[in-house]
Amino acid sequence: MHEAVIQNTERRIQRTMEALRANNMEAYYVKTAAEVRPFVEKMIPEGAVVSNGGSVSLAETGVMDLLASGRYQYLDRSKVSGEELAALYRQVFSADWYLASTNAVTEAGELYNVDGNANRVAAMTFGPQNVLLVVGCNKIVKDIHAAARRVKEIAAPANTDRLGCKTPCAVTGTCSDCHSPARICCTTTIHRYQRIPGRIKVLLVGESLGF
């Protein structure tokens, strides 16, 4: 990446961080994906009860491996299914830390997310004492309209392909506002302000992560 692009990206990240802080959220920055896991390890105390939403960003940065390392009491969604999974989703509300990413973050410090089951956006919104979101610079957008476009044109089609969902966007690569049983765009949330100061913590990364 050209140095001029890096500088412009970092300026955009700084604007977004200032807006997040104005919205009562904590904001942090690391330049590379390699710095994410050490950052998370320092932030979350050993023995804490932790869980996570589905996130390619967490996998790409080694955070998923960290959660499963034995350092924490990990409520691991990948180990259960059916009724046990439904019970775990509810247990997550009492976790000390919940980790995920966000589909988009605006330069006004808003978090835009779209879910299928809504367990991820529910935990982000209420329950866990701390929410830590790992967000690549590719997810920073100008405003809510750009965030919605990003989900329809990038995030949703890529995720349906990743998850093997039989939806129109998995084939066409763009949203058709379908009524497929496998639809993953069912619940939309916008976090514009966090009433509990610092509960939501956003770690912005100067590289692209996830989709």
C-alpha positions as CSV (number, residue, x, y, z in Angstrom):
1,M,0.0,0.0,0.0
2,H,1.3,3.4,-1.0
3,E,2.4,5.7,1.9
4,A,-0.1,8.3,0.8
5,V,-3.0,5.8,1.0
6,I,-1.8,4.7,4.5
7,Q,-1.7,8.3,5.7
8,N,-5.2,9.0,4.4
9,T,-6.5,5.8,5.9
10,E,-5.0,6.7,9.3
11,R,-6.6,10.1,9.2
12,R,-10.0,8.5,8.5
13,I,-9.5,6.1,11.4
14,Q,-8.7,9.0,13.7
15,R,-11.9,10.9,12.7
16,T,-13.9,7.7,13.3
17,M,-12.2,7.1,16.7
18,E,-13.0,10.7,17.8
19,A,-16.7,10.1,16.8
20,L,-16.9,6.8,18.7
21,R,-15.5,8.4,21.8
22,A,-18.1,11.2,21.5
23,N,-20.7,8.5,21.4
24,N,-19.5,7.0,24.7
25,M,-17.6,4.1,23.2
26,E,-13.9,3.4,23.7
27,A,-11.8,3.5,20.6
28,Y,-8.4,2.0,20.0
29,Y,-6.1,1.6,17.0
30,V,-3.4,-0.8,15.9
31,K,-1.7,-0.6,12.6
32,T,-1.5,-4.3,11.6
33,A,-3.6,-7.4,12.0
34,A,-0.6,-9.0,13.8
35,E,-1.0,-6.6,16.7
36,V,-4.7,-7.6,17.4
37,R,-4.1,-10.8,19.4
38,P,-1.5,-9.2,21.8
39,F,-3.9,-6.3,22.3
40,V,-6.8,-8.5,23.2
41,E,-4.6,-10.6,25.5
42,K,-3.6,-7.6,27.4
43,M,-7.1,-6.2,27.6
44,I,-9.0,-9.3,28.8
45,P,-8.0,-10.6,32.2
46,E,-7.1,-14.3,32.5
47,G,-10.1,-16.4,33.7
48,A,-12.7,-14.0,32.4
49,V,-15.9,-15.5,31.0
50,V,-15.8,-14.8,27.2
51,S,-17.7,-15.6,24.1
52,N,-18.0,-14.4,20.5
53,G,-20.2,-13.8,17.5
54,G,-19.4,-15.3,14.2
55,S,-16.5,-13.3,12.7
56,V,-14.0,-13.8,10.0
57,S,-12.0,-10.9,11.4
58,L,-11.5,-12.7,14.8
59,A,-10.3,-15.8,12.9
60,E,-7.9,-13.9,10.7
61,T,-6.3,-12.1,13.6
62,G,-5.8,-15.2,15.8
63,V,-8.3,-14.0,18.4
64,M,-10.4,-17.2,18.0
65,D,-7.4,-19.3,18.8
66,L,-6.7,-17.1,21.9
67,L,-10.3,-17.5,23.2
68,A,-9.9,-21.3,22.9
69,S,-6.4,-21.4,24.4
70,G,-7.5,-22.2,28.0
71,R,-6.7,-18.8,29.3
72,Y,-10.4,-17.9,29.7
73,Q,-13.7,-19.5,30.6
74,Y,-14.8,-19.8,26.9
75,L,-18.5,-20.2,26.0
76,D,-17.7,-21.8,22.7
77,R,-20.6,-21.8,20.2
78,S,-18.7,-24.1,17.8
79,K,-18.9,-27.0,20.2
80,V,-22.7,-27.2,20.5
81,S,-25.8,-27.3,18.4
82,G,-29.6,-27.4,18.6
83,E,-31.0,-26.8,22.0
84,E,-27.6,-26.6,23.6
85,L,-26.6,-23.8,21.2
86,A,-29.8,-21.9,21.9
87,A,-29.1,-22.2,25.6
88,L,-25.5,-21.0,25.1
89,Y,-26.7,-17.9,23.2
90,R,-28.7,-17.0,26.3
91,Q,-25.8,-17.8,28.7
92,V,-23.7,-15.3,26.7
93,F,-25.7,-12.4,28.1
94,S,-23.9,-13.0,31.5
95,A,-20.4,-13.1,30.0
96,D,-17.7,-10.7,31.1
97,W,-16.6,-10.1,27.5
98,Y,-18.2,-10.6,24.2
99,L,-16.1,-10.3,21.0
100,A,-17.2,-9.8,17.5
101,S,-16.8,-7.4,14.5
102,T,-19.2,-5.0,13.0
103,N,-20.6,-5.0,9.4
104,A,-19.7,-1.3,9.2
105,V,-18.7,1.7,11.3
106,T,-19.5,5.2,10.1
107,E,-17.3,8.3,10.4
108,A,-19.9,9.6,12.7
109,G,-19.1,6.8,15.1
110,E,-22.2,4.6,14.4
111,L,-22.1,0.8,14.4
112,Y,-24.3,-0.8,11.7
113,N,-25.0,-4.5,11.8
114,V,-27.3,-7.0,10.1
115,D,-28.0,-10.5,11.5
116,G,-29.8,-13.6,10.7
117,N,-30.5,-15.1,14.2
118,A,-29.8,-11.8,15.9
119,N,-27.8,-13.4,18.7
120,R,-24.8,-11.3,17.8
121,V,-26.5,-8.0,17.7
122,A,-28.5,-8.9,20.8
123,A,-25.3,-9.5,22.8
124,M,-23.7,-6.3,21.4
125,T,-26.8,-4.4,22.5
126,F,-27.4,-5.8,26.0
127,G,-26.0,-8.3,28.4
128,P,-22.2,-8.9,28.4
129,Q,-20.4,-6.5,30.7
130,N,-17.9,-5.6,27.9
131,V,-18.1,-5.8,24.2
132,L,-14.9,-5.7,22.1
133,L,-15.3,-5.3,18.3
134,V,-12.3,-5.9,16.0
135,V,-12.8,-3.8,12.9
136,G,-10.7,-3.6,9.8
137,C,-10.3,-0.3,8.1
138,N,-12.2,-1.6,5.1
139,K,-15.4,-1.4,7.2
140,I,-15.2,2.3,7.7
141,V,-17.9,4.1,5.7
142,K,-19.1,7.7,5.3
143,D,-22.6,7.3,6.7
144,I,-25.5,4.9,7.4
145,H,-26.6,4.8,3.7
146,A,-23.1,3.7,2.8
147,A,-23.2,1.1,5.6
148,A,-26.4,-0.4,4.3
149,R,-24.9,-0.6,0.8
150,R,-21.8,-2.2,2.1
151,V,-23.9,-5.0,3.7
152,K,-26.0,-5.6,0.6
153,E,-23.1,-5.5,-1.9
154,I,-20.2,-6.9,0.1
155,A,-20.8,-8.5,3.5
156,A,-24.1,-10.4,3.0
157,P,-23.2,-12.0,-0.3
158,A,-19.7,-13.0,1.0
159,N,-21.2,-14.4,4.2
160,T,-23.9,-16.4,2.5
161,D,-21.2,-18.0,0.3
162,R,-19.0,-18.7,3.3
163,L,-21.8,-20.3,5.2
164,G,-23.2,-22.2,2.3
165,C,-26.6,-20.5,2.5
166,K,-28.9,-21.0,-0.4
167,T,-29.9,-17.4,-1.0
168,P,-30.1,-15.4,-4.3
169,C,-27.2,-13.1,-3.1
170,A,-25.0,-16.2,-2.8
171,V,-25.4,-16.6,-6.6
172,T,-25.8,-13.1,-7.9
173,G,-23.5,-11.3,-5.4
174,T,-26.0,-8.6,-4.5
175,C,-29.1,-8.4,-2.3
176,S,-32.5,-9.0,-3.7
177,D,-34.4,-8.5,-0.4
178,C,-35.3,-12.2,-0.6
179,H,-37.7,-14.3,1.6
180,S,-35.4,-17.3,1.5
181,P,-35.5,-19.5,4.6
182,A,-31.7,-19.2,4.7
183,R,-31.8,-15.3,4.6
184,I,-29.2,-13.8,6.9
185,C,-30.4,-10.2,6.7
186,C,-33.2,-10.4,9.2
187,T,-32.4,-7.9,12.0
188,T,-30.7,-4.6,11.6
189,T,-29.2,-2.5,14.5
190,I,-27.6,0.9,14.6
191,H,-25.6,1.8,17.7
192,R,-25.5,5.6,17.7
193,Y,-24.7,6.1,21.4
194,Q,-23.7,3.8,24.3
195,R,-25.6,4.7,27.5
196,I,-23.0,2.8,29.6
197,P,-19.7,4.6,29.2
198,G,-17.1,2.4,27.6
199,R,-19.1,-0.8,27.5
200,I,-18.6,-1.1,23.8
201,K,-14.9,-1.0,22.8
202,V,-13.9,-0.7,19.2
203,L,-10.4,-1.8,18.0
204,L,-9.8,-0.3,14.6
205,V,-7.1,-2.0,12.5
206,G,-5.1,-0.3,9.7
207,E,-5.6,-3.3,7.4
208,S,-8.5,-4.9,5.8
209,L,-10.2,-7.7,7.8
210,G,-13.1,-9.9,7.1
211,F,-16.0,-8.7,4.9
